[in-house]
């Protein structure tokens, strides 16, 4: 039987990415996950799958201590409307459940928009399965996927 994170690890290998997947206890929040991993919330990157009005998607990578700035992201993408899909649509679009979503190994290679604050950092993010975190150099991820880097975040209200 394969581990639930095998798809992520294999997809990373295919793109020449060096990733480390670590099992961790279940966490009820991003803050709790950061504490379990000995990190600050800003070091855990949320991968948000975002739906466009034409039923296509994109990934937004935002530090855990920030939120998407919808006006900034809409302007960057050049659309008037973006929204977070429901859990079933997010699963259908990526092959991953909410809380585990990562662009690496997604069933569809949606475009990636990364907040500029992650550049130059080693980050943690979802690993495709609950109870696991993936560690990667943000710059390597950005380069491997041709991610658009811009200011797409705002402080959490």
Z-matrix of the N, CA and C atoms (Angstrom, degrees):
N
C 1 1.462
C 2 1.535 1 108.95
N 3 1.317 2 115.37 1 141.86
C 4 1.458 3 118.75 2 -178.60
C 5 1.522 4 110.79 3 -91.10
N 6 1.312 5 115.13 4 151.91
C 7 1.463 6 120.61 5 177.11
C 8 1.525 7 108.89 6 -72.48
N 9 1.337 8 117.08 7 151.21
C 10 1.459 9 119.68 8 -177.47
C 11 1.538 10 113.47 9 -64.11
N 12 1.304 11 116.61 10 -18.44
C 13 1.469 12 120.27 11 -178.94
C 14 1.532 13 112.74 12 -95.00
N 15 1.324 14 117.92 13 -0.08
C 16 1.472 15 120.83 14 -176.23
C 17 1.523 16 112.80 15 -58.61
N 18 1.332 17 118.02 16 -38.16
C 19 1.464 18 120.73 17 -179.54
C 20 1.526 19 110.52 18 -61.38
N 21 1.326 20 117.20 19 -40.77
C 22 1.464 21 121.67 20 179.13
C 23 1.524 22 110.07 21 -66.34
N 24 1.314 23 117.31 22 -47.42
C 25 1.463 24 121.69 23 -177.89
C 26 1.532 25 110.12 24 -62.56
N 27 1.309 26 117.80 25 -42.93
C 28 1.468 27 121.71 26 179.99
C 29 1.536 28 110.57 27 -66.10
N 30 1.309 29 117.59 28 -44.01
C 31 1.474 30 120.74 29 178.93
C 32 1.524 31 111.05 30 -63.61
N 33 1.324 32 117.08 31 -37.84
C 34 1.467 33 120.81 32 176.90
C 35 1.526 34 110.24 33 -64.18
N 36 1.317 35 116.41 34 -44.39
C 37 1.468 36 120.77 35 179.51
C 38 1.525 37 110.58 36 -59.97
N 39 1.344 38 116.56 37 -42.69
C 40 1.468 39 121.10 38 -179.30
C 41 1.522 40 111.91 39 -61.70
N 42 1.323 41 117.37 40 -27.83
C 43 1.473 42 121.20 41 179.48
C 44 1.525 43 112.43 42 -98.37
N 45 1.329 44 116.34 43 7.02
C 46 1.453 45 120.24 44 178.20
C 47 1.517 46 114.01 45 73.28
N 48 1.324 47 116.48 46 23.68
C 49 1.462 48 120.91 47 -178.35
C 50 1.531 49 111.32 48 -92.50
N 51 1.303 50 115.65 49 138.25
C 52 1.458 51 122.06 50 175.71
C 53 1.528 52 107.87 51 -94.91
N 54 1.315 53 116.29 52 109.09
C 55 1.464 54 120.56 53 179.96
C 56 1.526 55 109.61 54 -122.02
N 57 1.314 56 114.04 55 153.48
C 58 1.460 57 120.80 56 174.06
C 59 1.525 58 106.73 57 -124.53
N 60 1.318 59 116.64 58 120.86
C 61 1.460 60 121.35 59 178.02
C 62 1.523 61 107.67 60 -103.09
N 63 1.322 62 114.91 61 129.29
C 64 1.468 63 120.86 62 -177.09
C 65 1.515 64 110.11 63 -124.98
N 66 1.316 65 115.89 64 129.81
C 67 1.459 66 119.95 65 174.09
C 68 1.524 67 108.12 66 -74.48
N 69 1.324 68 115.81 67 143.50
C 70 1.469 69 119.88 68 178.98
C 71 1.517 70 108.05 69 -144.65
N 72 1.333 71 116.71 70 157.82
C 73 1.468 72 118.89 71 176.17
C 74 1.528 73 110.41 72 -61.95
N 75 1.301 74 115.71 73 156.52
C 76 1.461 75 120.37 74 177.64
C 77 1.518 76 109.68 75 -59.08
N 78 1.311 77 115.61 76 142.50
C 79 1.465 78 121.41 77 178.81
C 80 1.518 79 108.49 78 -124.55
N 81 1.314 80 116.14 79 141.61
C 82 1.465 81 120.82 80 -179.84
C 83 1.522 82 113.42 81 -92.06
N 84 1.327 83 115.58 82 -5.57
C 85 1.465 84 119.27 83 179.73
C 86 1.516 85 108.62 84 -157.22
N 87 1.316 86 115.94 85 165.38
C 88 1.441 87 120.43 86 176.72
C 89 1.529 88 110.45 87 -64.35
N 90 1.309 89 117.23 88 -39.03
C 91 1.465 90 121.28 89 178.60
C 92 1.521 91 110.21 90 -60.80
N 93 1.330 92 116.84 91 -43.77
C 94 1.461 93 121.06 92 178.63
C 95 1.530 94 110.77 93 -64.56
N 96 1.329 95 116.83 94 -41.12
C 97 1.465 96 120.12 95 177.78
C 98 1.524 97 110.42 96 -61.40
N 99 1.327 98 117.05 97 -41.85
C 100 1.468 99 120.92 98 178.66
C 101 1.530 100 110.38 99 -60.67
N 102 1.320 101 116.89 100 -44.57
C 103 1.464 102 120.68 101 179.27
C 104 1.529 103 111.16 102 -61.73
N 105 1.325 104 117.16 103 -42.17
C 106 1.462 105 121.14 104 179.94
C 107 1.524 106 111.85 105 -62.76
N 108 1.340 107 116.24 106 -32.48
C 109 1.461 108 121.19 107 -178.12
C 110 1.520 109 112.86 108 -94.08
N 111 1.343 110 117.12 109 -2.24
C 112 1.452 111 120.56 110 -178.55
C 113 1.518 112 113.10 111 71.11
N 114 1.325 113 115.78 112 31.45
C 115 1.466 114 121.73 113 -177.88
C 116 1.514 115 110.90 114 -117.52
N 117 1.331 116 115.45 115 169.72
C 118 1.461 117 121.84 116 169.14
C 119 1.529 118 106.86 117 -89.48
N 120 1.341 119 118.52 118 151.43
C 121 1.470 120 119.73 119 177.65
C 122 1.531 121 113.06 120 -53.36
N 123 1.332 122 117.97 121 -32.02
C 124 1.468 123 120.95 122 179.79
C 125 1.525 124 112.69 123 -64.64
N 126 1.348 125 117.18 124 -21.19
C 127 1.461 126 121.07 125 -178.73
C 128 1.525 127 112.73 126 -83.56
N 129 1.321 128 117.03 127 -12.48
C 130 1.463 129 121.00 128 175.73
C 131 1.525 130 107.00 129 -97.90
N 132 1.313 131 114.52 130 122.37
C 133 1.459 132 120.29 131 -176.49
C 134 1.523 133 109.05 132 -98.05
N 135 1.330 134 114.42 133 126.98
C 136 1.461 135 120.09 134 176.02
C 137 1.525 136 107.68 135 -83.13
N 138 1.321 137 116.41 136 129.08
C 139 1.461 138 121.45 137 172.82
C 140 1.515 139 106.52 138 -100.17
N 141 1.311 140 115.88 139 108.17
C 142 1.459 141 121.06 140 -178.98
C 143 1.516 142 109.05 141 -104.33
N 144 1.321 143 115.66 142 126.95
C 145 1.460 144 119.38 143 174.88
C 146 1.526 145 106.09 144 -89.77
N 147 1.318 146 115.70 145 127.82
C 148 1.464 147 122.48 146 -172.86
C 149 1.521 148 108.74 147 -120.34
N 150 1.324 149 115.31 148 133.18
C 151 1.467 150 121.58 149 -177.17
C 152 1.520 151 110.61 150 -96.12
N 153 1.334 152 114.96 151 133.07
C 154 1.465 153 120.87 152 174.12
C 155 1.530 154 108.48 153 -92.47
N 156 1.307 155 116.39 154 166.42
C 157 1.472 156 120.30 155 -177.40
C 158 1.530 157 112.43 156 -66.73
N 159 1.335 158 117.88 157 -19.92
C 160 1.478 159 120.31 158 178.82
C 161 1.536 160 112.15 159 -91.05
N 162 1.337 161 115.96 160 16.47
C 163 1.467 162 122.73 161 178.09
C 164 1.524 163 113.55 162 66.11
N 165 1.333 164 116.90 163 22.63
C 166 1.452 165 120.22 164 167.54
C 167 1.527 166 106.95 165 -102.59
N 168 1.299 167 116.05 166 171.35
C 169 1.458 168 120.66 167 -173.71
C 170 1.521 169 110.61 168 -130.18
N 171 1.317 170 114.71 169 169.92
C 172 1.453 171 122.86 170 170.54
C 173 1.512 172 107.11 171 -147.55
N 174 1.323 173 114.98 172 161.68
C 175 1.450 174 120.74 173 174.46
C 176 1.521 175 108.44 174 -103.31
N 177 1.326 176 116.75 175 135.74
C 178 1.461 177 122.47 176 173.01
C 179 1.527 178 106.71 177 -116.26
N 180 1.319 179 116.18 178 123.60
C 181 1.464 180 121.80 179 179.49
C 182 1.519 181 108.34 180 -104.18
N 183 1.336 182 115.34 181 114.70
C 184 1.462 183 121.70 182 -173.01
C 185 1.533 184 108.97 183 -131.77
N 186 1.339 185 117.78 184 135.19
C 187 1.465 186 119.71 185 177.46
C 188 1.526 187 111.77 186 -58.31
N 189 1.327 188 115.33 187 149.82
C 190 1.456 189 121.34 188 -176.19
C 191 1.513 190 115.24 189 -61.53
N 192 1.331 191 117.07 190 -22.51
C 193 1.468 192 119.34 191 179.90
C 194 1.528 193 112.63 192 -93.01
N 195 1.346 194 116.16 193 10.25
C 196 1.463 195 120.64 194 179.69
C 197 1.525 196 109.72 195 -130.63
N 198 1.322 197 115.23 196 171.93
C 199 1.465 198 122.52 197 177.06
C 200 1.524 199 108.35 198 -124.91
N 201 1.319 200 116.07 199 160.71
C 202 1.470 201 119.83 200 173.71
C 203 1.519 202 108.42 201 -63.22
N 204 1.318 203 115.55 202 136.51
C 205 1.463 204 120.78 203 167.80
C 206 1.525 205 105.66 204 -93.23
N 207 1.328 206 115.97 205 101.80
C 208 1.463 207 119.74 206 -176.81
C 209 1.526 208 112.55 207 -58.90
N 210 1.344 209 120.00 208 -42.93
C 211 1.469 210 118.59 209 178.04
C 212 1.532 211 112.48 210 -60.62
N 213 1.322 212 117.35 211 -41.39
C 214 1.470 213 120.52 212 179.62
C 215 1.523 214 110.64 213 -64.83
N 216 1.338 215 117.25 214 -45.37
C 217 1.462 216 120.63 215 -177.94
C 218 1.526 217 111.05 216 -66.89
N 219 1.332 218 117.48 217 -42.61
C 220 1.479 219 119.87 218 177.98
C 221 1.527 220 110.65 219 -60.29
N 222 1.325 221 116.84 220 -43.02
C 223 1.468 222 120.36 221 -179.82
C 224 1.532 223 110.68 222 -63.88
N 225 1.309 224 116.73 223 -42.27
C 226 1.456 225 121.51 224 -179.40
C 227 1.528 226 111.63 225 -64.88
N 228 1.316 227 116.08 226 -42.78
C 229 1.463 228 121.33 227 -178.53
C 230 1.535 229 110.87 228 -77.88
N 231 1.328 230 115.83 229 -23.97
C 232 1.462 231 120.06 230 179.40
C 233 1.515 232 113.56 231 81.61
N 234 1.320 233 116.23 232 36.87
C 235 1.465 234 121.18 233 179.65
C 236 1.527 235 109.45 234 -131.13
N 237 1.318 236 115.02 235 162.63
C 238 1.461 237 120.90 236 179.27
C 239 1.519 238 112.72 237 -93.22
N 240 1.355 239 116.59 238 -19.72
C 241 1.456 240 118.79 239 -174.43
C 242 1.519 241 110.81 240 -140.03
N 243 1.316 242 114.70 241 130.79
C 244 1.457 243 123.61 242 171.60
C 245 1.516 244 107.03 243 -138.36
N 246 1.334 245 116.94 244 151.36
C 247 1.460 246 119.02 245 177.52
C 248 1.513 247 110.61 246 -153.75
N 249 1.319 248 115.02 247 159.25
C 250 1.452 249 120.01 248 173.09
C 251 1.523 250 107.83 249 -83.01
N 252 1.331 251 118.23 250 128.19
C 253 1.458 252 120.01 251 178.90
C 254 1.520 253 110.94 252 -76.25
N 255 1.322 254 115.77 253 166.03
C 256 1.461 255 118.55 254 175.35
C 257 1.534 256 108.67 255 -71.91
N 258 1.313 257 115.60 256 170.12
C 259 1.464 258 121.00 257 -173.69
C 260 1.530 259 112.23 258 -58.45
N 261 1.325 260 118.28 259 -40.30
C 262 1.463 261 121.12 260 -178.90
C 263 1.524 262 111.30 261 -66.17
N 264 1.327 263 117.47 262 -40.67
C 265 1.466 264 121.00 263 179.03
C 266 1.527 265 110.76 264 -68.17
N 267 1.345 266 117.15 265 -38.50
C 268 1.463 267 120.60 266 178.00
C 269 1.535 268 110.13 267 -63.02
N 270 1.328 269 116.85 268 -42.43
C 271 1.463 270 121.51 269 177.55
C 272 1.526 271 110.47 270 -63.04
N 273 1.331 272 117.17 271 -45.02
C 274 1.465 273 120.86 272 179.93
C 275 1.534 274 111.41 273 -63.59
N 276 1.321 275 117.45 274 -34.98
C 277 1.463 276 121.70 275 -176.70
C 278 1.523 277 113.10 276 -76.91
N 279 1.341 278 116.93 277 -26.78
C 280 1.465 279 120.10 278 -172.31
C 281 1.524 280 114.86 279 -122.53
N 282 1.333 281 116.89 280 -23.70
C 283 1.456 282 120.44 281 -173.12
C 284 1.515 283 112.58 282 84.36
N 285 1.331 284 116.70 283 3.50
C 286 1.458 285 121.79 284 -179.74
C 287 1.517 286 110.87 285 -121.72
N 288 1.347 287 115.63 286 146.43
C 289 1.458 288 120.74 287 175.20
C 290 1.527 289 109.73 288 -77.88
N 291 1.326 290 115.23 289 152.65
C 292 1.463 291 119.45 290 174.61
C 293 1.515 292 109.49 291 -53.93
N 294 1.317 293 115.89 292 142.83
C 295 1.453 294 120.99 293 -177.48
C 296 1.518 295 112.98 294 89.84
N 297 1.340 296 116.34 295 -9.80
C 298 1.470 297 120.89 296 178.38
C 299 1.518 298 111.54 297 -126.48
N 300 1.330 299 117.62 298 -3.38
C 301 1.467 300 122.46 299 -170.75
C 302 1.529 301 111.05 300 -64.82
N 303 1.322 302 113.87 301 135.68
C 304 1.460 303 123.44 302 178.44
C 305 1.531 304 106.00 303 -148.77
N 306 1.330 305 118.49 304 143.76
C 307 1.469 306 118.09 305 179.75
C 308 1.523 307 113.03 306 -66.24
N 309 1.338 308 116.84 307 -27.46
C 310 1.464 309 121.65 308 -178.21
C 311 1.521 310 108.89 309 -68.85
N 312 1.340 311 115.87 310 119.59
C 313 1.461 312 120.20 311 178.97
C 314 1.514 313 114.75 312 82.02
N 315 1.325 314 117.87 313 7.43
C 316 1.456 315 120.00 314 176.07
C 317 1.532 316 108.83 315 -57.96
N 318 1.319 317 116.72 316 145.50
C 319 1.461 318 119.96 317 -179.61
C 320 1.527 319 112.03 318 -64.38
N 321 1.320 320 117.88 319 -22.26
C 322 1.462 321 123.23 320 172.21
C 323 1.523 322 107.41 321 -129.74
N 324 1.327 323 116.39 322 136.40
C 325 1.472 324 121.44 323 -178.86
C 326 1.527 325 109.64 324 -85.86
N 327 1.330 326 115.95 325 76.26
C 328 1.459 327 120.81 326 179.15
C 329 1.527 328 109.43 327 -69.48
N 330 1.333 329 117.72 328 154.12
C 331 1.467 330 119.29 329 176.83
C 332 1.530 331 111.04 330 -61.93
N 333 1.331 332 114.79 331 150.00
C 334 1.464 333 121.00 332 -177.48
C 335 1.523 334 109.66 333 -115.24
N 336 1.326 335 115.35 334 132.40
C 337 1.462 336 123.47 335 174.19
C 338 1.526 337 106.32 336 -118.14
N 339 1.327 338 116.00 337 116.85
C 340 1.459 339 121.39 338 -176.15
C 341 1.522 340 110.23 339 -109.71
N 342 1.317 341 115.96 340 134.08
C 343 1.458 342 119.15 341 176.30
C 344 1.519 343 109.27 342 -64.75
N 345 1.333 344 115.65 343 137.60
C 346 1.461 345 120.96 344 -175.33
C 347 1.528 346 113.10 345 -61.16
N 348 1.312 347 117.58 346 -20.89
C 349 1.470 348 120.24 347 -177.49
C 350 1.526 349 113.36 348 -70.63
N 351 1.348 350 118.14 349 -12.33
C 352 1.466 351 119.11 350 -179.75
C 353 1.526 352 112.32 351 -88.60
N 354 1.318 353 117.91 352 -12.60
C 355 1.461 354 121.83 353 -177.22
C 356 1.531 355 110.10 354 -58.44
N 357 1.329 356 115.26 355 137.02
C 358 1.452 357 121.10 356 176.11
C 359 1.522 358 115.21 357 78.65
N 360 1.323 359 117.11 358 10.76
C 361 1.466 360 120.00 359 -175.50
C 362 1.523 361 111.58 360 -119.43
N 363 1.325 362 115.71 361 152.73
C 364 1.473 363 121.16 362 167.67
C 365 1.518 364 104.98 363 -86.90
N 366 1.302 365 115.88 364 127.24
C 367 1.459 366 120.99 365 -173.75
C 368 1.525 367 110.98 366 -122.59
N 369 1.327 368 114.41 367 159.91
C 370 1.457 369 122.08 368 171.64
C 371 1.521 370 106.67 369 -113.78
N 372 1.307 371 115.84 370 147.44
C 373 1.465 372 120.66 371 178.11
C 374 1.512 373 109.59 372 -155.24
N 375 1.317 374 116.53 373 178.77
C 376 1.454 375 120.84 374 177.81
C 377 1.518 376 110.65 375 -57.14
N 378 1.307 377 115.88 376 156.15
C 379 1.466 378 120.23 377 -177.39
C 380 1.523 379 111.96 378 -125.76
N 381 1.320 380 117.00 379 18.69
C 382 1.450 381 120.26 380 176.20
C 383 1.519 382 115.16 381 88.73
N 384 1.329 383 117.01 382 -4.78
C 385 1.455 384 120.61 383 -179.97
C 386 1.523 385 108.84 384 -151.30
N 387 1.327 386 116.23 385 146.88
C 388 1.463 387 120.68 386 178.01
C 389 1.527 388 109.46 387 -64.44
N 390 1.343 389 115.89 388 142.13
C 391 1.452 390 120.81 389 177.71
C 392 1.521 391 114.22 390 86.42
N 393 1.344 392 117.18 391 11.80
C 394 1.459 393 121.36 392 178.97
C 395 1.519 394 109.55 393 -134.69
N 396 1.328 395 115.47 394 149.00
C 397 1.459 396 121.90 395 172.76
C 398 1.514 397 108.36 396 -127.72
N 399 1.320 398 115.20 397 148.57
C 400 1.452 399 122.29 398 179.65
C 401 1.520 400 108.06 399 -112.78
N 402 1.316 401 116.84 400 135.47
C 403 1.464 402 122.31 401 176.99
C 404 1.520 403 108.51 402 -112.76
N 405 1.339 404 116.17 403 135.43
C 406 1.460 405 121.37 404 -177.05
C 407 1.526 406 108.74 405 -156.64
N 408 1.318 407 116.03 406 155.42
C 409 1.461 408 121.10 407 171.73
C 410 1.528 409 106.47 408 -77.42
N 411 1.326 410 116.36 409 123.03
C 412 1.468 411 120.42 410 -177.52
C 413 1.523 412 111.50 411 -57.12
N 414 1.314 413 117.54 412 -40.75
C 415 1.463 414 120.62 413 -178.13
C 416 1.525 415 111.55 414 -61.58
N 417 1.336 416 117.28 415 -36.96
C 418 1.464 417 121.12 416 178.52
C 419 1.528 418 110.49 417 -66.83
N 420 1.325 419 116.43 418 -43.05
C 421 1.464 420 120.86 419 178.16
C 422 1.524 421 110.44 420 -61.86
N 423 1.325 422 116.52 421 -46.65
C 424 1.469 423 122.22 422 -179.69
C 425 1.528 424 110.26 423 -58.94
N 426 1.332 425 116.34 424 -46.67
C 427 1.465 426 120.39 425 -178.93
C 428 1.521 427 112.28 426 -66.29
N 429 1.334 428 117.52 427 -43.58
C 430 1.462 429 121.41 428 -176.17
C 431 1.522 430 112.60 429 -64.46
N 432 1.326 431 116.66 430 -29.54
C 433 1.456 432 120.42 431 -177.02
C 434 1.523 433 113.58 432 -109.46
N 435 1.333 434 117.71 433 2.79
C 436 1.457 435 120.07 434 -179.50
C 437 1.518 436 111.99 435 60.20
N 438 1.320 437 116.46 436 37.81
C 439 1.467 438 120.37 437 -176.82
C 440 1.522 439 111.31 438 -65.58
N 441 1.326 440 114.96 439 146.66
C 442 1.457 441 122.24 440 172.97
C 443 1.525 442 106.65 441 -83.70
N 444 1.327 443 116.85 442 126.28
C 445 1.457 444 121.99 443 -179.70
C 446 1.519 445 108.79 444 -106.88
N 447 1.322 446 116.29 445 124.97
C 448 1.466 447 121.04 446 -178.37
C 449 1.527 448 109.25 447 -161.10
N 450 1.304 449 115.27 448 170.70
C 451 1.468 450 121.21 449 174.50
C 452 1.526 451 107.46 450 -79.27
N 453 1.338 452 116.88 451 102.54
C 454 1.469 453 120.85 452 -178.85
C 455 1.524 454 111.61 453 -121.83
N 456 1.334 455 116.72 454 12.13
C 457 1.477 456 118.90 455 -176.02
C 458 1.516 457 112.18 456 -120.05
N 459 1.328 458 113.13 457 171.29
C 460 1.465 459 121.84 458 175.41
C 461 1.520 460 107.04 459 -148.59
N 462 1.329 461 117.29 460 160.27
C 463 1.468 462 118.83 461 174.98
C 464 1.531 463 110.27 462 -59.50
N 465 1.321 464 115.53 463 147.84
C 466 1.473 465 119.65 464 175.68
C 467 1.525 466 108.11 465 -70.87
N 468 1.315 467 115.21 466 130.49
C 469 1.475 468 120.47 467 -178.81
C 470 1.499 469 111.78 468 -65.69
